[in-house]
Amino acid sequence: MNAKEIRELNLSELNKKLEDLKDELYKLRFQLAINQLENPMRIVAVKKDIARVKTVIRETEIKDSANA
């Protein structure tokens, strides 16, 4: 996912996406531990996606508090 796609989601969708990405990261780490991970760079990509989602969530919170 890129930042543009993430910014189009609403807050509940962002939280759901964050939960899904964390679950995927957990599964990838488990696969890495038992040597079944085919693409180790996927872990890096998922971590970056998590950071993007968290950034957009924080930006939304700041924007909402400024408007209140």
N, C-alpha and C positions, 0 to 999 in steps of 0.2 A: 504494500500500500504506500502511496505517496501522501504528502501533507495535504494536497488539495482534496483528495478523496476523504481524508479523515476530517477535515474542516467542514465538510458537507453533512456530517452526521450530527444528530442531536445528542444531548447529554446522556440519555438512557442508552442509546445505541453505542456511545463511546464507552460507557461503563461495561456493557456486554462484550464489546470488542476487547477491552482490556482484560476481562476475565478469561475470554477465549485464548488470548495470546499468552497469558500466564500459564494456562493449562497446557498449551502447546509447548512452551518452554520447559515445563516440568517433564513432559513426555520425551522431549529431545534430550534433556540431560540424563534421563533414565536410559535411553537408547545409547548414549555416549558411554555411560558407565558399564554397560554390558557388551560394548563393542558391536552394536548393530546399526550405528548411525552411518548412513551412506554419504550425507552431505553435511560436514561439520560447520560450514559457513551459514547454514540455515539458522543456527543458534544466534549468530551475530545479527542476522537479518531480523529475527524475532525480537531480540533485545532492542534494536533500533526502532522497530514498530511500536514496542511498548513505550519507549521514550517519547515518540511522536504523539501517541495517544494521550499520555500523561501531560505533555506540554499543552495540547489543545484543550484538555479538561481544565487545566490551571488558567489558561487564557480566558476561557469561558467564565470561570468563577470570578476572575478579576473584573471582567467586563460587566458581569451581573452585579457585583458589589458596587461598582462605580455608578451604575445606573440607578441603584436603590437609594 
